[in-house]
Amino acid sequence: MKTFHRKSAFLSLAVVTAMLVACGGGGSGGTPPPGPGPGPGPDPVAPENPVVYIASDDESTGVFELYLVDPATPGESAKINAPLVAGGSVGPYALSPDLAQLAYIANQDSVDEWDLYIVDLANPGTSTKVNPEGDELGIFVFEFAFSPDGSQIVYNADQEGVLGQFELFLVDLDNPGVSTRLNPDLPPDRVVSNGMSFSPDGSRVLYVADLDVPGQFEAYLVDVATPGVATKVNGPFVPGGNVIGAPKFSPDGATIVYMADQDVDTVLELYAVDVSNPGVSAKLNPPLVTDGDLCTFHFSPDSAKVGYCADQDVDGVLDLYVVDLAVPGVSAKVNPPLVADGDVQSATFRFGPDSDFIVYRADQDVDGDNELYRVELATPGVSVKINEQLPPGGDVSFFRINPDGLQLIYAADQDTEGVAELYNVDLSTPGVATKLNPERDGTQISQIEINEGGTQAFYLADQDTPGTGELYRVDLASAGTATKINSTLPANGSLFDFAISPEYRAP
């Protein structure tokens, strides 16, 4: 894989000692000439496990910048982005798949132009513009995605002289500033929408656009090797139908799933397409109740199933369902019956790493009190509560499943209503939680991530100063002892978002 992150080869210099050789009857030693001075030091390298965060020196200015911290030296951060023009700020960002680079969108050089930049994390503060220079109208890069091997970036932008006409472009990161347009020519007032992604093997890009019917957004594939040739993914749409949200490749790359009002205008349903047979779709959900809709979906890690949230059986009541891709149209409700007015929280359910269980949040037992439940997919409809007992009005706000699938971390106001804290649960003993954070002054936790090894949790909280978000790390084996990761913030500064993995972040 070619990336910006390179280590220079070192030239080994031989030191030659000059010696005077005795002539005639006698000889004498000589003083050798001075050797070369010390060679250049080793090239800087990116941290092995970088932590990136976005923060503002003063919340009132709305100016956000990106910072890098090596967890081995917490509290010592380096600004990642290059200097910003007055009034400039940083927007969406993402670590590269190898964690050696970071790409971000910013109006770094002009307040009127949002460009895409990349930085080698071995040299934070020095950026390279990925997209070409804009014309007199400027440019707005809206979204981007790394290829799986990190060698390319795809993005959408209005860079070809038509203000507001967003199109899809590809850049080889060995040649930044030179882009290839992936979509075919667009008629006036047509655009490529957000939600693009690479196939797992990096050979194709999936995107949404109104290429064929103005205002009707459909899903398309393009082979990276043949830019400008669009293949429609979805089946035929009724007038007014649209793909809603981002279509997704299955982890194995064999299937694309999308939500659309494909058959009935304004009724969102779930469809699957075999990548080898685009344009032929299978509806995954069974018939919905009148006025029912889907709200979100996720693939299982083994690519065999899709979980989705919908008011499928009772209009206005969101439940969680799983459908096997081999048996479209037949789904199983995951959660047991909900209390009156209860709902599964649509955006937060996740499959376990071995695709054998699902964890979800719902006010299943007490209306308005969201708690955490686990269901084995072999026994849908039978759930186990994961969190400990909550006080009246308490809530689990969000969670992360440990990569080992054996533990789970969640944030909840479990001990004191209105004060969010961090808890770890061994899934073999649900309902028994260990508090991870130390005693604190603030009340909020707004983000949790678990490192790849599953040994540490990173979290964003106002732990030391109420109202001021900062970044902390806790070893799961050392509950109650947290290390602040970020550098000291200015008096009015605050930290808003962070990343330890290649997930696209749009704070």
C-alpha positions in Angstrom: 0.0 0.0 0.0 1.3 3.4 -0.9 0.6 6.2 1.6 2.2 9.5 2.6 3.6 7.9 5.7 7.1 6.7 4.6 10.3 6.0 6.5 13.4 7.1 4.6 16.1 4.6 3.9 19.2 5.4 5.8 22.6 5.6 4.0 25.3 3.9 6.1 28.4 6.0 5.8 31.8 4.3 6.1 34.3 6.3 8.0 37.7 6.0 6.3 40.8 6.6 8.4 43.8 8.0 6.5 47.1 6.6 7.6 50.5 7.8 6.7 52.8 5.0 5.6 56.4 5.2 6.7 58.9 5.6 3.8 62.6 4.9 3.9 64.2 4.1 7.2 61.6 5.3 9.5 57.9 6.0 9.8 55.6 8.2 11.8 51.9 8.1 12.6 49.6 10.7 11.2 46.4 12.4 12.5 43.4 11.1 10.6 41.2 13.7 8.9 37.9 14.5 10.7 35.1 12.1 9.9 31.6 13.1 8.9 29.4 14.6 11.5 26.4 12.8 12.9 23.9 11.7 10.3 20.3 12.9 10.3 18.1 11.4 13.0 15.4 9.0 12.2 12.3 10.2 10.4 9.4 11.0 12.8 6.8 8.3 12.9 3.1 8.4 13.7 2.0 7.1 17.1 1.2 3.4 16.9 -2.3 4.0 18.5 -3.1 7.6 17.7 -5.9 9.5 19.4 -7.4 12.4 17.5 -9.8 15.0 18.9 -11.5 18.1 17.8 -11.6 21.1 20.1 -12.2 24.8 20.3 -10.1 27.3 22.2 -13.2 29.4 22.8 -16.7 27.9 22.3 -18.1 31.3 21.4 -16.0 31.6 18.2 -17.1 28.4 16.6 -13.6 27.7 15.4 -12.7 24.0 15.8 -9.3 22.4 15.2 -7.8 18.9 15.3 -5.2 17.6 17.7 -3.2 14.4 18.0 -2.2 12.6 21.2 0.0 9.5 21.6 -1.7 7.6 24.4 1.8 6.7 25.6 2.3 10.4 26.5 -1.1 11.7 27.6 -1.5 15.4 27.9 1.0 16.2 25.1 -1.0 17.1 22.0 0.0 18.5 18.6 -2.3 20.4 16.3 -2.9 18.3 13.2 -4.4 20.8 10.8 -2.3 23.5 9.2 -2.9 27.1 10.2 -6.4 28.3 9.4 -7.3 31.6 7.7 -9.1 34.1 9.9 -12.6 32.7 10.4 -11.7 29.2 9.2 -12.6 26.0 11.0 -12.4 22.2 10.7 -15.3 20.0 9.8 -15.6 16.2 9.2 -12.5 14.1 9.6 -11.4 10.5 9.6 -8.3 8.4 10.3 -6.9 6.4 7.5 -7.3 2.6 7.7 -3.7 2.2 8.8 -4.0 5.0 11.3 -1.0 6.8 9.9 -2.8 9.7 8.2 -5.8 11.8 8.8 -8.1 13.5 6.3 -10.3 16.4 7.1 -12.6 19.0 5.5 -11.9 22.7 6.4 -12.2 26.2 5.1 -8.5 26.4 5.9 -7.3 28.7 3.1 -10.4 30.7 2.4 -13.5 31.2 4.5 -15.6 30.8 1.3 -14.1 27.4 0.3 -14.3 24.0 2.1 -11.5 21.8 0.8 -10.2 18.3 1.7 -6.8 17.9 3.2 -4.6 15.0 4.3 -1.9 15.0 7.0 0.8 12.5 7.7 0.5 12.0 11.5 4.2 11.7 11.7 4.2 15.4 10.7 1.1 17.1 12.2 0.5 20.7 11.2 1.6 20.1 7.6 -1.3 19.4 5.3 -1.7 18.6 1.6 -4.8 19.6 -0.3 -6.5 16.5 -1.8 -8.9 18.1 -4.2 -7.8 20.4 -7.1 -7.9 24.1 -6.7 -11.4 25.6 -7.1 -12.3 28.3 -9.7 -13.5 31.8 -8.9 -16.7 30.3 -7.5 -14.8 28.4 -4.9 -15.5 24.8 -3.9 -17.4 22.9 -1.2 -16.3 19.4 -0.4 -19.2 17.8 1.4 -18.2 14.3 2.4 -15.3 11.8 1.8 -14.3 8.2 2.3 -11.0 6.3 2.3 -10.5 3.2 0.2 -10.1 0.1 2.4 -6.3 0.1 1.7 -6.0 3.8 2.3 -4.5 4.6 -1.1 -7.4 6.5 -2.4 -10.1 8.9 -1.3 -13.5 9.5 -2.9 -15.4 12.7 -2.1 -18.3 14.7 -3.4 -17.9 18.4 -4.3 -19.1 21.2 -6.6 -15.6 21.6 -8.1 -16.4 21.8 -11.8 -17.7 25.3 -12.0 -21.4 24.8 -11.3 -22.2 26.1 -7.8 -24.1 23.6 -5.8 -23.8 20.7 -8.3 -22.1 18.1 -6.2 -20.4 15.3 -8.1 -18.3 12.3 -7.1 -14.5 12.4 -7.4 -11.6 10.0 -6.8 -8.0 10.9 -5.9 -5.0 8.6 -5.7 -3.2 9.8 -2.6 0.2 9.4 -4.4 -1.0 12.2 -6.6 -3.1 14.6 -4.6 -4.7 17.5 -6.4 -5.5 15.4 -9.4 -9.0 14.0 -9.4 -11.1 11.7 -11.6 -14.8 12.3 -11.8 -16.6 9.0 -11.2 -20.2 9.8 -12.1 -21.3 10.4 -15.7 -22.2 13.9 -17.0 -25.0 15.3 -14.9 -27.9 17.3 -16.4 -28.5 20.8 -14.8 -29.8 20.7 -11.2 -28.8 17.1 -10.6 -26.4 16.1 -7.8 -24.6 13.3 -6.1 -25.9 13.0 -2.6 -24.1 12.1 0.6 -23.6 8.4 1.7 -20.9 7.1 -0.7 -18.7 4.1 0.3 -16.1 1.8 -1.2 -16.8 -1.9 -1.6 -14.7 -4.0 0.9 -12.2 -4.9 -1.9 -11.9 -1.2 -3.0 -12.8 -1.9 -6.6 -16.2 -0.1 -6.6 -17.9 2.9 -5.1 -21.5 3.0 -4.1 -23.3 6.3 -4.2 -26.7 8.0 -4.3 -27.8 10.5 -7.0 -30.7 11.7 -9.1 -29.0 10.7 -12.3 -32.0 9.5 -14.3 -35.0 11.4 -12.9 -34.7 14.9 -11.4 -35.3 14.8 -7.7 -35.5 11.0 -7.6 -32.4 9.7 -5.7 -31.3 6.2 -6.5 -28.3 4.0 -5.7 -25.5 3.5 -8.3 -22.3 1.6 -8.6 -19.2 2.6 -10.4 -16.1 0.6 -11.0 -13.0 2.6 -10.0 -11.3 1.2 -13.2 -14.1 2.6 -15.5 -15.1 6.0 -14.2 -18.1 7.7 -15.7 -20.1 4.5 -16.1 -23.0 4.2 -13.7 -24.8 1.0 -12.9 -28.2 1.4 -11.1 -28.4 -0.8 -8.0 -32.0 -0.6 -7.0 -35.1 -2.0 -8.7 -37.7 0.3 -10.4 -39.2 3.0 -8.2 -42.7 4.4 -8.1 -43.0 8.1 -8.9 -41.7 10.0 -6.0 -39.7 7.1 -4.6 -36.2 7.7 -3.2 -33.3 6.0 -1.5 -33.2 7.3 2.0 -30.0 7.4 3.9 -26.8 5.6 2.9 -27.0 2.2 1.2 -24.4 -0.2 2.6 -22.3 -3.1 1.3 -22.3 -6.3 3.4 -19.0 -6.9 5.1 -18.2 -9.6 2.5 -19.1 -7.2 -0.3 -21.6 -9.6 -1.9 -24.8 -7.7 -1.1 -26.1 -4.1 -1.0 -28.9 -3.2 1.3 -30.8 0.1 1.2 -33.9 1.8 2.5 -36.4 3.4 0.0 -40.0 4.1 -0.7 -39.5 2.0 -3.7 -43.0 0.4 -4.0 -45.2 2.9 -2.2 -44.4 6.6 -2.1 -43.5 7.8 1.5 -43.4 4.2 2.9 -39.8 3.3 3.7 -38.9 -0.4 3.3 -35.8 -2.5 3.2 -34.3 -4.0 0.0 -31.3 -6.2 -0.8 -29.5 -6.5 -4.1 -26.9 -9.1 -5.1 -23.9 -7.1 -6.3 -23.5 -9.5 -9.2 -27.1 -8.8 -10.3 -27.7 -5.0 -9.9 -31.2 -3.7 -10.6 -32.9 -6.8 -9.2 -34.0 -6.2 -5.6 -35.6 -8.4 -2.9 -37.7 -6.8 -0.2 -36.4 -7.9 3.1 -39.2 -6.9 5.5 -42.7 -8.5 5.4 -45.7 -6.2 4.9 -45.9 -3.3 7.2 -48.9 -2.1 9.2 -50.6 0.9 7.6 -48.4 4.0 7.9 -45.5 1.8 9.1 -41.9 2.6 8.2 -38.3 1.5 8.6 -35.9 3.7 10.5 -32.4 2.2 10.4 -30.5 -1.1 9.7 -27.2 -2.9 10.2 -25.6 -6.0 8.8 -24.5 -8.8 11.0 -20.7 -9.2 10.9 -21.0 -12.5 9.1 -23.0 -10.8 6.3 -25.8 -13.4 6.7 -28.4 -11.2 8.4 -29.7 -7.7 8.7 -31.2 -6.1 11.8 -33.6 -3.2 11.4 -35.9 -1.0 13.4 -39.4 -0.3 12.3 -43.0 0.2 13.3 -43.8 -2.9 11.4 -46.6 -4.4 13.6 -48.1 -1.3 15.3 -47.9 2.1 13.8 -45.8 4.4 15.9 -44.2 1.6 18.0 -40.6 0.9 17.0 -39.5 -2.7 17.4 -36.3 -4.5 16.4 -36.3 -7.2 13.8 -33.8 -9.5 12.2 -34.1 -11.0 8.7 -31.9 -13.7 7.1 -30.7 -12.6 3.7 -31.3 -16.1 2.4 -35.0 -15.8 3.4 -36.2 -12.3 2.4 -39.6 -11.2 3.6 -39.5 -13.3 6.7 -38.3 -11.5 9.8 -38.2 -12.2 13.5 -39.0 -9.6 16.2 -36.0 -9.5 18.5 -37.4 -7.7 21.5 -40.2 -9.0 23.7 -43.4 -7.0 24.1 -42.8 -3.4 25.2 -44.5 -1.5 27.9 -47.3 0.9 26.7 -45.7 3.7 24.7 -42.3 2.0 24.8 -39.9 1.9 21.8 -36.6 0.5 20.7 -34.2 3.3 20.2 -33.6 3.1 16.5 -30.0 4.2 16.0 -28.2 2.3 18.8 -28.6 -1.5 18.4 -25.6 -3.6 17.5 -24.8 -7.2 16.7 -22.2 -9.0 18.8 -18.9 -9.7 17.0 -19.8 -13.3 16.3 -23.3 -12.4 14.9 -25.0 -14.5 17.6 -26.6 -11.8 19.7 -27.9 -8.2 19.5 -27.7 -5.5 22.1 -30.3 -2.7 22.0 -31.6 0.3 24.1 -35.3 0.6 24.8 -37.8 1.9 27.3 -39.0 -1.7 27.4 -40.0 -2.0 31.0 -40.7 1.6 32.1 -41.9 4.2 29.6 -39.3 6.9 29.2 -36.5 5.0 31.0 -34.1 3.6 28.3 -32.2 0.5 29.4 -29.9 -2.0 27.8 -30.9 -5.5 26.7 -29.3 -8.5 25.0 -31.1 -11.1 22.9 -29.6 -14.3 21.6 -30.6 -14.6 17.9 -31.3 -18.3 18.5 -34.1 -17.2 20.8 -35.6 -14.0 19.5 -38.2 -12.3 21.8 -36.3 -13.4 25.0 -34.2 -10.6 26.4 -31.8 -10.1 29.3 -31.3 -6.7 30.9 -27.6 -5.8 31.0 -27.5 -2.7 33.2 -27.9 -2.5 36.9 -31.1 -1.1 38.4 -31.5 2.6 37.5 -33.1 5.2 39.7 -36.5 6.7 38.6 -35.8 8.7 35.5 -32.5 7.1 34.9 -31.3 6.2 31.4 -28.6 4.3 29.6 -27.5 6.9 27.0 -25.2 4.8 24.8 -22.9 1.8 24.8 -20.0 -0.1 23.1 -19.5 -3.9 22.9 -16.0 -4.9 23.6 -14.3 -6.4 20.5 -14.0 -9.7 22.4 -17.8 -9.9 22.7 -17.5 -10.8 26.3 -17.9 -7.3 27.9 -19.9 -4.2 27.3 -19.4 -0.6 28.4 -22.2 1.8 28.8 -22.9 5.4 30.0 -25.9 5.9 32.4 -27.1 8.0 35.3 -27.3 4.8 37.3 -26.2 5.9 40.7 -27.5 9.5 40.7 -30.3 10.6 38.4 -28.9 13.2 36.0 -25.3 12.3 36.5 -23.9 10.2 33.7 -21.1 7.7 34.6 -19.3 4.9 32.9 -19.9 1.2 33.6 -18.4 -2.1 32.5 -20.4 -5.4 32.5 -19.2 -8.9 31.9 -22.0 -10.3 29.6 -21.9 -13.6 31.5 -23.2 -11.8 34.6 -25.7 -9.2 33.3 -27.0 -6.8 35.8 -23.7 -6.6 37.7 -21.7 -3.5 36.6 -18.4 -2.0 37.6 -18.1 1.8 37.6 -15.0 2.8 35.5 -14.7 6.6 36.1 -13.4 8.1 39.3 -15.5 10.5 41.4 -16.3 13.6 39.3 -17.7 17.1 39.3 -19.5 17.2 36.0 -22.7 15.3 34.9 -22.2 14.5 31.2 -20.5 11.7 29.1 -21.0 12.2 25.4 -18.8 9.6 23.7 -17.3 6.2 24.4 -14.8 4.2 22.4 -12.9 0.9 23.2 -9.4 0.2 21.9 -8.9 -2.6 19.4 -7.4 -4.8 22.1 -10.4 -4.4 24.3 -8.4 -3.4 27.3 -9.0 0.4 27.5 -12.0 2.7 27.2 -11.7 6.3 26.1 -14.5 8.7 26.9 -15.5 12.3 26.6 -16.8 13.9 29.8 -16.9 17.1 31.9 -15.2 15.1 34.6 -13.0 17.8 36.1 -14.8 21.0 35.1 -18.6 21.0 34.8 -19.6 22.0 31.3 -16.2 21.5 29.8 -15.7 18.3 27.8 -12.3 16.6 28.0 -10.9 13.2 27.0 -10.1 10.4 29.4 -8.7 6.9 29.3 -9.4 4.1 31.8 -7.9 0.7 31.8 -10.7 -1.9 32.3 -8.5 -3.7 34.8 -8.1 -0.5 36.9 -11.6 0.8 37.4 -11.9 4.1 39.1 -8.6 5.5 37.9 -8.7 7.6 34.7 -6.0 9.5 32.8 -6.8 12.8 31.0 -5.5 12.5 27.4 -5.9 16.0 26.0 -3.6 18.9 26.7 -4.8 21.6 29.1 -7.6 23.6 27.5 -7.9 27.4 27.6 -10.4 28.9 30.0 -13.2 28.9 27.5 -12.1 25.9 25.5 -13.9 22.6 25.1 -13.4 19.2 23.4 -16.2 18.0 21.3 -15.4 14.8 19.5 -12.6 12.2 19.2 -11.5 9.2 17.2 -9.3 6.2 17.8 -10.4 4.2 14.7 -11.0 4.9 11.0 -14.7 5.7 11.5 -15.8 8.8 9.6 -16.6 11.6 12.1 -18.9 14.5 11.3 -19.3 16.3 14.6 
